[in-house]
Amino acid sequence: MTAPEDRPSARSSSPPRTVLVTGGAGFIGSHVADAFVAAGDRVAVLDDLSSGRRENVPAAAELHELDVRSAAAAHLVGELRPDLLVLLAAQMDVRRSVADPCFDADVNLVGMLSLLQAAQKTGVRRVLFASTGGAIYGDQEVYPAPEEHPLRPLSPYGVSKLAGERYLYYFHRQFGLDATCLRYANVYGERQNPHGEAGVVAIFLERLLAGTPVTIHGDGLQTRDYLHVSDVVRANLAAAAQEPGGFRVYNVGTGVETSVVELYRLLAAALGSDLEAVHGPAKPGEQRRSSVDARRARCELELGEPLSLAQGLQRTADWFAERRRQRDAETVGRTGG
């Protein structure tokens, strides 16, 4: 199967645009920023670096170290007047949203609304919004869930993303904003932060590489739809290449459920580790199953089949292993070996 990054871009012959990516120093955002730079666009990144990393930002992109809630961030939208505003900055930790729903809403809704108001006032016409397929549906009635599935989020994070979609629909109807909401499944891949963003793939890999026991909460049979970040990038590029003038919602996932136990087995195999996982208490209220039906996106955005889980996990494991080798070499160099 052809790797996603080897497939031709949907707009290789189109004129360059100005693209503003919020959260563009983070895991997903930096990959998306990379892709727009590679497509020949002028890319600006807005990120407060609270969880993102400066080194993730493409060298050809402009970095504006700002909080999305700040007046300076809204001013930047008016100053740049981007052809495309990509909203990826977010408080994305479900557990933190439960502990502090006010903070979650402040970042995910107040910050977003400030930028949307600035966009509306200065003539910005197109927005891509990073929504969630893993949290917006809640306890599903069918697996995988299509876009028409009832929306019953079980966390403040899911609620804030649903509200974000509703606000975008309002701006579309009231002001003609062209908006596409991409409901991501559980995204993993290179550059994922095993600390701030709490991605289970990154957490497991860091512990396996350190030889530290991995704890699986509960029986480990809870399932998620794991999607490699390269497929998120392809969805963003394809959505940005669509004809303007609509409000669209797409699931972006694989439709395949994988248990935590199976995920751990695949990751250990990718690293050649025989370290056994241990089981701890289940997380209270954790969603048992989650997967999204992405056939609409694959058809309308012409995405093709996603990268297989085995391929994606191997690529991710190789990246984490190489990063650890580099860190170890730097440590030896500083200490004199």
C-alpha positions as CSV (number, residue, x, y, z in Angstrom):
1,M,0.0,0.0,0.0
2,T,1.3,3.5,-0.9
3,A,2.3,5.5,2.2
4,P,0.1,8.6,2.7
5,E,3.0,11.0,2.4
6,D,4.0,9.5,-0.9
7,R,0.6,10.3,-2.5
8,P,0.3,13.5,-4.5
9,S,-1.1,16.6,-2.9
10,A,-4.7,17.5,-3.9
11,R,-3.6,21.1,-4.8
12,S,-0.1,20.8,-6.3
13,S,-0.8,23.3,-9.0
14,S,-2.9,25.8,-7.0
15,P,-1.6,29.3,-6.1
16,P,-0.1,29.7,-2.7
17,R,-2.4,30.8,0.2
18,T,-1.9,32.2,3.6
19,V,-2.7,29.5,6.2
20,L,-2.9,30.2,9.9
21,V,-2.6,27.0,12.0
22,T,-3.5,27.4,15.7
23,G,-1.7,24.9,17.9
24,G,0.8,24.4,15.1
25,A,3.7,23.6,17.5
26,G,1.8,20.6,18.9
27,F,1.7,17.0,17.8
28,I,-1.1,17.1,15.2
29,G,-0.7,20.8,14.4
30,S,2.9,20.6,13.5
31,H,2.3,17.8,11.0
32,V,-0.5,19.8,9.4
33,A,1.7,22.9,9.3
34,D,4.4,20.8,7.6
35,A,2.0,19.7,4.9
36,F,0.8,23.2,4.1
37,V,4.4,24.4,3.8
38,A,5.2,21.5,1.5
39,A,2.2,22.4,-0.6
40,G,3.8,25.9,-1.2
41,D,1.5,27.9,1.1
42,R,2.6,30.7,3.4
43,V,2.1,29.2,6.9
44,A,1.8,31.1,10.2
45,V,1.7,29.1,13.4
46,L,-0.1,30.5,16.5
47,D,0.9,28.6,19.7
48,D,1.5,29.5,23.3
49,L,4.0,26.6,23.6
50,S,2.3,25.3,26.8
51,S,2.4,21.8,25.4
52,G,3.7,22.4,21.9
53,R,7.4,22.5,21.1
54,R,9.3,25.2,19.2
55,E,11.3,22.6,17.4
56,N,8.1,21.1,15.9
57,V,7.4,24.2,13.9
58,P,8.5,24.1,10.3
59,A,11.5,26.2,9.6
60,A,9.6,28.0,6.7
61,A,6.6,28.9,8.9
62,E,6.2,32.0,11.0
63,L,5.8,31.3,14.8
64,H,3.6,33.6,16.8
65,E,3.9,32.7,20.5
66,L,0.4,33.7,21.7
67,D,-2.5,32.3,23.7
68,V,-5.6,31.8,21.5
69,R,-7.7,33.6,24.2
70,S,-5.5,36.8,23.9
71,A,-6.4,40.0,22.2
72,A,-3.1,39.7,20.4
73,A,-4.2,36.4,18.8
74,A,-7.4,38.0,17.5
75,H,-5.3,40.9,16.2
76,L,-3.1,38.5,14.4
77,V,-6.0,37.0,12.5
78,G,-7.0,40.5,11.4
79,E,-3.4,41.4,10.4
80,L,-2.8,38.2,8.4
81,R,-6.3,37.8,7.0
82,P,-5.5,34.2,6.2
83,D,-7.2,32.4,3.3
84,L,-7.5,29.4,5.6
85,L,-7.8,29.3,9.4
86,V,-7.0,25.9,10.8
87,L,-8.2,25.5,14.4
88,L,-6.1,22.9,16.2
89,A,-5.2,24.6,19.4
90,A,-7.2,23.0,22.3
91,Q,-7.3,21.8,25.8
92,M,-7.5,18.1,24.8
93,D,-7.0,16.1,28.0
94,V,-10.3,14.5,28.8
95,R,-9.3,14.0,32.5
96,R,-8.3,17.6,32.9
97,S,-11.6,18.7,31.4
98,V,-13.4,16.6,34.0
99,A,-11.3,18.1,36.8
100,D,-11.6,21.7,35.5
101,P,-14.4,22.2,33.0
102,C,-14.2,26.0,33.2
103,F,-10.6,25.9,32.0
104,D,-11.6,23.5,29.2
105,A,-14.4,25.8,28.0
106,D,-12.2,28.9,28.3
107,V,-9.6,27.5,25.9
108,N,-11.8,25.5,23.6
109,L,-14.7,27.8,23.3
110,V,-13.8,31.4,24.4
111,G,-10.5,31.2,22.6
112,M,-12.1,29.8,19.5
113,L,-14.9,32.4,19.5
114,S,-12.4,35.3,19.8
115,L,-10.7,34.1,16.7
116,L,-13.9,33.5,14.8
117,Q,-15.1,37.0,15.6
118,A,-11.9,38.4,14.3
119,A,-12.1,36.2,11.2
120,Q,-15.7,37.4,10.5
121,K,-14.8,41.1,11.0
122,T,-11.8,40.9,8.6
123,G,-13.2,38.8,5.8
124,V,-11.6,35.4,6.5
125,R,-13.9,33.0,4.7
126,R,-12.6,29.4,5.4
127,V,-12.1,27.4,8.6
128,L,-11.0,23.9,9.3
129,F,-11.9,22.8,12.8
130,A,-10.4,19.9,14.7
131,S,-13.3,18.2,16.4
132,T,-13.5,14.8,18.0
133,G,-14.9,11.5,17.0
134,G,-13.6,9.7,20.1
135,A,-15.6,11.9,22.5
136,I,-18.5,13.5,20.7
137,Y,-20.7,10.5,20.3
138,G,-20.6,9.2,23.9
139,D,-21.9,5.7,24.4
140,Q,-22.5,4.5,20.9
141,E,-25.6,2.7,19.6
142,V,-23.8,1.4,16.6
143,Y,-20.2,0.6,15.8
144,P,-18.6,2.4,14.0
145,A,-20.6,5.6,14.5
146,P,-21.6,7.6,11.4
147,E,-21.8,11.4,11.4
148,E,-25.6,11.1,11.9
149,H,-25.2,9.2,15.2
150,P,-26.7,11.0,18.2
151,L,-24.3,13.3,19.9
152,R,-24.1,12.6,23.6
153,P,-20.6,13.5,24.9
154,L,-19.7,12.2,28.3
155,S,-16.9,14.6,29.2
156,P,-16.6,18.4,29.2
157,Y,-14.0,18.1,26.5
158,G,-16.5,16.4,24.2
159,V,-19.1,19.0,25.1
160,S,-16.8,21.8,24.2
161,K,-16.0,20.3,20.9
162,L,-19.7,19.8,20.1
163,A,-20.3,23.4,21.1
164,G,-17.5,24.5,18.8
165,E,-19.2,22.7,15.9
166,R,-22.5,24.4,16.7
167,Y,-20.8,27.9,16.8
168,L,-19.2,27.2,13.5
169,Y,-22.7,26.4,12.0
170,Y,-24.0,29.7,13.4
171,F,-21.1,31.6,11.8
172,H,-21.8,29.7,8.6
173,R,-25.5,30.6,8.5
174,Q,-25.2,34.1,9.8
175,F,-22.0,35.3,8.0
176,G,-21.4,32.8,5.2
177,L,-18.3,31.3,6.7
178,D,-17.2,28.1,4.9
179,A,-16.5,25.6,7.7
180,T,-15.4,22.0,7.8
181,C,-15.4,20.0,11.1
182,L,-13.1,17.0,11.1
183,R,-14.0,14.5,13.9
184,Y,-10.8,12.7,14.6
185,A,-10.6,9.3,16.1
186,N,-7.7,8.5,18.5
187,V,-4.7,10.0,16.8
188,Y,-1.2,8.7,17.4
189,G,2.1,9.0,15.7
190,E,5.5,10.7,15.6
191,R,5.9,13.7,17.9
192,Q,3.1,12.8,20.2
193,N,3.7,14.0,23.7
194,P,3.6,11.2,26.2
195,H,3.1,13.7,29.0
196,G,1.0,16.8,28.2
197,E,-1.3,15.2,25.6
198,A,-1.7,11.8,27.3
199,G,-1.7,9.7,24.2
200,V,-1.7,6.0,25.2
201,V,0.6,5.0,22.3
202,A,3.2,7.5,23.3
203,I,2.9,6.6,26.9
204,F,3.4,2.9,26.3
205,L,6.3,3.5,23.9
206,E,8.2,5.7,26.4
207,R,7.7,3.2,29.2
208,L,8.7,0.2,27.0
209,L,11.9,2.0,25.8
210,A,12.8,2.8,29.4
211,G,12.1,-0.7,30.6
212,T,9.4,0.6,33.0
213,P,6.3,-1.5,33.6
214,V,3.3,-0.4,31.7
215,T,0.0,-0.2,33.6
216,I,-3.2,-1.1,31.7
217,H,-6.3,0.2,33.4
218,G,-9.0,-2.4,34.0
219,D,-9.1,-5.5,31.9
220,G,-7.7,-3.7,28.8
221,L,-10.5,-4.8,26.6
222,Q,-11.8,-1.3,26.2
223,T,-11.4,-0.4,22.5
224,R,-10.6,2.7,20.4
225,D,-10.2,3.6,16.8
226,Y,-6.5,4.4,16.3
227,L,-5.6,6.7,13.4
228,H,-2.1,7.6,12.3
229,V,-1.4,11.3,12.1
230,S,-0.5,11.1,8.4
231,D,-4.1,10.3,7.7
232,V,-5.2,13.4,9.7
233,V,-2.9,15.4,7.5
234,R,-4.4,14.0,4.3
235,A,-7.9,14.8,5.5
236,N,-6.9,18.5,6.2
237,L,-5.3,18.9,2.8
238,A,-8.3,17.4,1.1
239,A,-10.8,19.4,3.0
240,A,-8.9,22.6,2.3
241,A,-9.0,21.7,-1.4
242,Q,-12.8,21.4,-1.6
243,E,-14.9,24.0,-3.4
244,P,-15.8,26.7,-0.9
245,G,-19.3,27.5,0.3
246,G,-20.6,25.0,2.8
247,F,-20.7,23.6,6.3
248,R,-19.4,20.0,6.3
249,V,-18.8,17.4,9.0
250,Y,-16.6,14.4,8.5
251,N,-15.4,11.5,10.7
252,V,-11.7,10.8,10.2
253,G,-10.8,7.4,11.4
254,T,-10.5,3.7,10.4
255,G,-13.7,2.2,11.7
256,V,-11.6,-0.6,13.3
257,E,-11.7,-1.2,17.1
258,T,-8.5,-2.2,18.8
259,S,-8.3,-3.2,22.5
260,V,-5.7,-1.7,24.8
261,V,-4.3,-5.2,25.4
262,E,-3.9,-5.8,21.6
263,L,-2.4,-2.3,21.2
264,Y,0.2,-3.1,23.9
265,R,1.0,-6.4,22.2
266,L,1.6,-4.7,18.9
267,L,3.8,-2.0,20.4
268,A,5.9,-4.4,22.3
269,A,6.4,-6.5,19.2
270,A,7.4,-3.3,17.2
271,L,10.2,-2.7,19.7
272,G,11.1,-6.4,20.1
273,S,10.3,-6.1,23.9
274,D,9.1,-9.0,26.1
275,L,8.1,-6.7,29.0
276,E,4.8,-7.8,30.4
277,A,2.1,-5.2,31.2
278,V,0.5,-5.0,34.6
279,H,-3.2,-4.3,35.2
280,G,-4.4,-1.6,37.5
281,P,-7.8,-0.3,38.6
282,A,-10.2,0.8,35.8
283,K,-10.7,4.5,35.3
284,P,-14.1,5.6,36.6
285,G,-16.6,6.4,33.9
286,E,-14.2,5.4,31.0
287,Q,-16.0,4.9,27.7
288,R,-15.9,1.2,26.9
289,R,-15.9,1.2,23.1
290,S,-15.3,3.8,20.4
291,S,-15.0,3.8,16.6
292,V,-16.1,6.1,13.8
293,D,-17.4,5.4,10.3
294,A,-15.2,7.4,7.9
295,R,-16.7,6.3,4.6
296,R,-18.1,9.7,3.9
297,A,-14.7,11.3,4.2
298,R,-13.0,8.6,2.2
299,C,-15.6,9.1,-0.6
300,E,-16.1,12.9,-0.7
301,L,-12.5,13.8,0.1
302,E,-11.0,10.9,-1.9
303,L,-8.8,9.8,0.9
304,G,-8.4,6.2,0.1
305,E,-7.7,3.6,2.8
306,P,-5.9,4.7,6.0
307,L,-2.5,3.5,7.0
308,S,-2.8,0.1,8.7
309,L,-2.3,0.0,12.4
310,A,0.7,-2.3,12.2
311,Q,2.5,0.0,9.8
312,G,1.6,3.1,11.7
313,L,2.7,1.7,15.1
314,Q,6.0,0.5,13.6
315,R,6.7,3.9,12.2
316,T,5.8,5.5,15.5
317,A,7.9,3.0,17.5
318,D,10.9,3.6,15.2
319,W,10.6,7.4,15.7
320,F,10.4,7.1,19.5
321,A,13.3,4.7,19.6
322,E,15.5,7.0,17.5
323,R,14.6,10.0,19.6
324,R,15.6,8.0,22.8
325,R,18.9,7.1,21.1
326,Q,19.6,10.7,20.4
327,R,18.8,11.7,24.0
328,D,21.0,9.0,25.4
329,A,23.9,10.1,23.1
330,E,23.4,13.7,24.2
331,T,23.5,12.7,27.8
332,V,26.7,10.7,27.3
333,G,28.2,13.7,25.5
334,R,27.5,16.0,28.4
335,T,28.8,13.7,31.0
336,G,31.8,12.6,29.1
337,G,30.7,9.0,28.8
